[in-house]
Amino acid sequence: MHARKPRRSWTVEPEPFRIEPKFVERIWGMRSLAPLFPEKTNLPETIGEVWLTAVDCKVATGPFAGKTLGEAWREMPPDWRGTRFAEPSDFPLLIKFIFPNDKLSIQVHPDDAYASVHEKAAGGRGKTEMWHVLSAEPGAQVLAGLKPGTTREKFVASLEANALEELFVSWPVAAGDTMFLPARTPHTIGPGMVICEVQEYSDLTYRVYDYGRLDASGKPRELHIQKALEVMCFGPTSGGKTRPLSVSTKLCQRSILSACSYFAVERLEPLALQSTTDREHFDLLIFASGNGVLDGPSFAVPYRQGECWLLPANLGQFYVIAGAKFPAKNRQYEQSMGTEPTTAIRAYVPNFSNFKSQLIQDGVSESQMSQFLFY
């Protein structure tokens, strides 16, 4: 009788990996996604959303290349996901670029409590989100939240009179602005801007008003008025424009844009950022502009605008070297002069209590925190 051979264990060295985007057609979208995606111009269809972390997006690099993000999420070592995600439950964050050439429908998203009861088949998760404006034309605006005194009855009457926009708070937006949208906040995005959206992983949208548009088959798109009225917040909302917290260093301008229990989002403008991942959670790094090199102890990979990278929680120290040429001899990089500066969005799921405690320890006042931190 032969002795059983011991099972071989294998480890995967942590390294960042790039996620291929998913381009989603929308009736209100654009036919050119330049400059984020310079190859996507004169498109035959109108692309409104680019999903960067859909679970059916393909992994482009690293040991999980060729698998979907959902497959990689389940198969990666727990240390990659982080101690908060030791068990591979659902992927927690959906990140998108939004390209509106027309107004989106007026809509609202349910919260977790409602979705867990009424939307189990759709995942049972609500949708709190934030928008960071990457570019905006003069006069660009979003509608978010209802004016004080708006009742359900007044809302229904205005909907029947096609005068719904008059009840909304209008927010002019410019490049660099950030909006926080808690679930149950009715809203719409106008044309003339490009937005990076970070949200709970949910695609639940209750469409209230669609400006009389018809789909490709000549029919009006489906509305969800009854559900929308059930979840909609008619009182004050905690959402709106945030006032980011700047924690810049000599080699990197860093701002905390918005944070809640579902996500924390930062904007980085590095020359040569040195940072370290947190073993509690993985990071997502989205490059809104520029190119350069992501560098670490056992990896060196080029990045460019429009890309989304997952950084494992146990990656440790890494560098974002803006404008660096690749490959470089002996990893001695030279930064190209005159290239477009790098702007990156960093998103993760924080331990909210620890996150707030660290801010207090760093001397951030309650007044400052109230501008970007939401409970």
C-alpha positions in Angstrom: 0.0 0.0 0.0 1.5 3.3 -1.1 1.6 6.2 1.4 -0.6 9.1 0.3 1.4 12.0 -0.9 0.8 15.3 0.9 -1.3 17.8 -0.9 0.7 20.5 -2.5 0.0 23.9 -1.3 0.7 26.9 -3.6 0.9 30.6 -2.9 0.4 33.4 -5.3 2.7 36.4 -4.9 0.5 39.5 -4.6 0.6 41.9 -7.6 -1.7 44.5 -9.0 -3.9 43.4 -11.9 -5.7 45.3 -14.6 -9.4 44.9 -15.2 -10.8 45.2 -18.7 -13.7 47.7 -18.9 -17.2 46.9 -20.1 -18.8 49.4 -22.5 -22.6 49.7 -21.9 -24.9 51.2 -24.5 -27.4 53.8 -23.1 -30.0 55.9 -25.0 -28.5 59.1 -23.5 -24.8 58.2 -24.1 -22.1 59.5 -26.3 -20.5 58.4 -29.6 -17.0 59.5 -28.5 -15.3 58.6 -25.2 -12.2 60.6 -25.9 -9.9 61.6 -24.2 -10.4 58.8 -21.6 -10.6 56.2 -24.3 -9.0 57.8 -27.4 -9.7 54.8 -29.5 -13.4 55.0 -28.8 -14.6 57.7 -31.3 -17.2 57.8 -34.0 -19.0 54.9 -32.3 -21.9 53.2 -34.1 -23.8 53.1 -30.8 -24.2 55.6 -27.9 -22.1 54.4 -24.9 -23.4 55.9 -21.6 -21.5 53.9 -19.0 -18.2 52.1 -18.8 -18.3 49.6 -16.0 -14.8 49.1 -14.6 -15.5 46.5 -11.9 -18.5 44.5 -13.2 -18.1 40.9 -12.1 -18.2 39.8 -15.7 -15.3 42.1 -16.7 -12.2 40.2 -17.7 -9.0 40.3 -15.7 -6.3 41.4 -18.2 -3.0 40.8 -16.3 -1.5 38.7 -13.5 -2.1 35.2 -12.4 -5.9 35.4 -12.9 -5.7 36.8 -16.5 -8.5 35.5 -18.7 -10.9 34.9 -15.8 -13.8 37.2 -14.9 -13.4 39.5 -12.0 -16.1 37.5 -10.2 -14.1 34.3 -10.7 -10.8 35.9 -9.6 -12.5 37.3 -6.5 -13.6 33.9 -5.4 -10.3 32.2 -6.3 -7.8 34.7 -5.0 -6.1 34.0 -1.7 -8.0 35.6 1.3 -4.9 37.8 2.0 -5.5 39.4 -1.4 -9.1 40.4 -0.5 -8.2 41.5 3.0 -9.3 40.5 6.5 -12.7 42.2 6.0 -13.3 39.9 3.0 -11.8 36.7 4.3 -14.9 34.9 2.9 -15.5 35.7 -0.7 -19.0 37.1 -0.5 -20.3 39.3 -3.3 -17.8 41.8 -4.8 -18.7 45.0 -2.9 -18.0 48.0 -5.2 -19.2 48.9 -8.7 -17.2 51.7 -10.3 -18.2 53.4 -13.6 -17.4 56.2 -15.9 -20.6 58.0 -16.9 -20.8 59.7 -20.4 -24.1 61.6 -20.7 -24.9 63.4 -24.0 -28.5 63.9 -22.7 -30.3 63.9 -19.4 -30.5 60.6 -17.6 -34.0 59.6 -16.4 -35.2 61.1 -13.1 -34.6 58.1 -10.8 -34.1 56.8 -7.3 -32.4 53.8 -5.8 -33.6 51.8 -2.8 -31.7 51.3 0.4 -30.5 48.0 1.8 -33.5 47.5 4.1 -36.0 47.8 1.2 -33.9 45.9 -1.3 -33.3 43.0 1.1 -37.1 42.5 1.3 -38.4 43.4 -2.1 -35.4 42.8 -4.4 -33.9 39.5 -3.3 -33.9 38.2 -6.9 -31.7 41.2 -7.9 -29.2 40.7 -5.1 -31.1 42.4 -2.3 -28.6 45.3 -2.0 -29.5 49.0 -2.1 -27.5 51.6 -3.9 -25.6 54.5 -2.2 -23.3 56.2 -4.6 -20.9 59.2 -5.1 -20.0 61.1 -8.2 -16.7 62.7 -8.9 -16.8 65.1 -11.9 -13.8 64.5 -14.2 -14.7 67.2 -16.8 -17.7 69.5 -17.3 -18.8 72.1 -19.8 -20.0 75.5 -18.7 -23.5 75.3 -17.4 -23.4 71.6 -16.6 -25.6 70.6 -13.7 -27.2 67.7 -11.8 -30.5 67.5 -10.0 -30.2 65.8 -6.6 -32.7 65.9 -3.7 -36.1 67.6 -3.5 -36.7 71.2 -2.4 -38.0 71.7 1.2 -41.7 71.4 1.4 -42.0 68.9 -1.4 -44.7 66.3 -0.4 -45.6 63.0 -2.0 -48.8 64.6 -3.3 -47.0 67.5 -4.8 -44.5 65.2 -6.4 -47.2 63.1 -8.1 -49.0 66.2 -9.3 -45.8 67.6 -10.8 -45.1 64.3 -12.4 -48.5 64.2 -14.1 -47.9 67.8 -15.3 -44.5 67.0 -16.7 -43.0 69.6 -14.4 -40.9 67.4 -12.1 -37.6 69.2 -12.5 -39.1 72.3 -10.7 -39.2 70.3 -7.4 -35.5 69.4 -7.5 -32.4 71.1 -6.0 -30.1 72.0 -8.9 -26.4 71.8 -8.5 -24.0 73.4 -11.0 -20.9 71.3 -11.3 -17.4 71.8 -12.5 -14.4 69.5 -12.9 -13.2 68.4 -9.5 -16.6 68.6 -7.8 -17.8 65.6 -5.8 -21.4 64.7 -4.9 -22.6 62.1 -2.4 -25.9 60.4 -3.0 -27.3 58.3 -0.3 -29.9 55.7 -1.3 -33.5 57.0 -1.5 -32.3 60.4 -2.9 -34.1 61.2 -6.3 -31.7 62.6 -8.9 -30.7 62.9 -12.5 -27.4 63.8 -14.3 -27.4 66.3 -17.1 -25.3 66.4 -20.3 -21.9 68.1 -20.8 -19.9 66.2 -18.2 -17.9 63.0 -17.5 -18.3 61.4 -14.1 -16.5 58.7 -12.1 -19.2 56.9 -10.0 -18.4 54.7 -7.0 -21.3 52.8 -5.5 -22.5 49.8 -3.7 -22.5 46.8 -6.1 -26.1 47.1 -7.2 -27.9 47.9 -10.4 -31.3 48.6 -8.9 -32.8 51.8 -10.4 -36.4 53.0 -10.2 -37.1 55.2 -13.1 -39.7 57.9 -12.5 -39.6 60.1 -15.6 -37.8 59.7 -18.9 -38.6 62.9 -20.8 -40.8 61.0 -23.3 -38.0 59.1 -24.9 -38.5 55.9 -26.9 -36.2 52.9 -27.0 -34.8 51.3 -30.2 -38.1 49.5 -30.8 -40.0 52.7 -30.6 -41.5 52.1 -27.2 -41.2 54.1 -24.0 -38.7 52.7 -21.5 -40.2 51.1 -18.4 -41.0 53.3 -15.4 -41.1 52.1 -11.8 -43.2 54.9 -10.2 -44.9 52.9 -7.4 -41.6 51.5 -6.1 -39.9 54.9 -6.4 -42.6 56.5 -4.3 -42.2 53.8 -1.7 -38.5 54.4 -1.2 -38.1 58.1 -2.1 -36.9 60.5 0.6 -39.3 63.6 0.8 -37.5 65.2 3.7 -34.0 66.6 4.1 -31.2 64.4 2.7 -27.6 64.1 3.9 -26.3 64.2 0.3 -25.0 66.9 -1.9 -21.6 68.4 -2.7 -18.8 67.4 -0.5 -15.8 69.5 0.7 -12.8 67.2 0.2 -10.1 67.0 2.9 -6.7 67.8 1.4 -3.8 65.8 2.9 -1.2 66.6 0.3 2.5 65.8 0.5 5.5 67.2 -1.4 5.2 64.5 -4.1 1.4 63.9 -4.2 -1.7 66.0 -3.9 -4.2 63.7 -2.1 -7.8 64.5 -1.2 -10.4 62.4 0.6 -13.5 63.0 -1.6 -16.1 61.2 0.3 -16.5 58.3 2.8 -19.2 56.2 4.3 -19.6 52.6 5.6 -19.8 51.4 2.0 -16.8 53.1 0.4 -14.1 55.7 0.8 -12.8 57.5 -2.2 -9.7 59.6 -2.7 -8.2 61.6 -5.5 -4.5 61.3 -6.1 -2.3 63.6 -8.3 1.1 62.0 -7.8 4.5 62.9 -9.1 6.0 59.9 -7.3 3.5 58.5 -4.8 4.8 56.0 -2.2 2.0 54.2 -0.4 1.2 51.0 1.4 -1.9 48.9 1.1 -4.0 48.1 4.2 -4.3 44.4 5.1 -8.0 44.9 6.0 -9.1 45.7 2.4 -8.1 45.6 -1.3 -7.8 48.9 -3.2 -9.1 49.9 -6.6 -7.0 52.4 -8.5 -8.6 54.2 -11.5 -6.5 56.3 -13.7 -8.5 59.3 -15.0 -5.5 60.8 -16.8 -1.8 60.3 -17.5 0.5 57.3 -17.8 3.4 55.9 -15.9 4.5 52.9 -13.9 3.0 51.0 -10.9 6.1 49.7 -9.2 6.7 47.4 -6.2 9.1 44.9 -4.7 8.2 42.1 -7.1 6.4 43.9 -10.0 6.6 46.8 -12.4 3.7 47.4 -14.8 2.8 50.4 -17.0 -0.5 52.1 -16.6 -2.4 54.6 -18.7 -5.6 56.7 -18.5 -8.9 54.9 -18.5 -7.5 51.8 -16.7 -8.7 50.2 -13.4 -6.3 48.2 -11.3 -7.0 46.0 -8.3 -4.3 46.2 -5.6 -4.3 43.2 -3.2 -4.6 44.0 0.5 -1.3 42.2 1.2 0.6 44.0 -1.6 2.4 46.2 0.9 4.5 49.1 -0.4 3.9 50.3 -3.9 4.8 53.4 -6.0 2.9 55.3 -8.7 5.5 57.0 -10.8 3.8 59.5 -13.1 5.1 60.0 -16.6 7.8 57.3 -16.2 9.0 55.4 -19.2 8.7 51.6 -19.3 10.7 49.4 -19.5 13.5 51.0 -17.6 17.0 49.7 -17.2 17.5 48.4 -13.6 14.1 50.0 -12.8 15.7 53.5 -12.8 12.9 55.4 -14.2 13.0 58.8 -16.0 9.9 60.9 -15.9 8.9 62.2 -19.3 8.6 66.0 -19.3 5.5 67.6 -20.8 3.3 64.5 -20.5 -0.2 64.8 -19.1 -0.2 64.7 -15.3 -1.6 61.6 -13.6 -4.9 61.8 -11.8 -6.0 58.6 -10.0 -9.2 57.7 -8.1 -8.6 55.3 -5.2 -11.6 53.5 -3.8 -11.9 50.9 -1.0 -14.2 49.6 1.7 -13.1 51.0 5.0 -13.6 49.9 8.5 -15.7 53.0 9.2 -15.0 53.2 12.9 -11.3 52.9 12.4 -11.4 55.3 9.5 -13.0 58.0 11.6 -10.7 57.3 14.6 -7.7 57.8 12.4 -9.1 61.1 11.2 -9.6 62.3 14.7 -6.1 61.1 15.6 -4.8 63.2 12.7 -6.4 66.3 14.1 -9.4 66.5 11.7 -12.3 68.3 13.4 -15.9 67.1 13.5 -16.8 70.2 11.4 -14.3 69.2 8.7 -15.4 65.6 8.8 -19.1 66.6 8.3 -18.1 67.9 4.9 -17.1 64.6 3.4 -18.0 61.8 5.9 -21.5 60.4 5.9 -23.1 58.0 8.4 
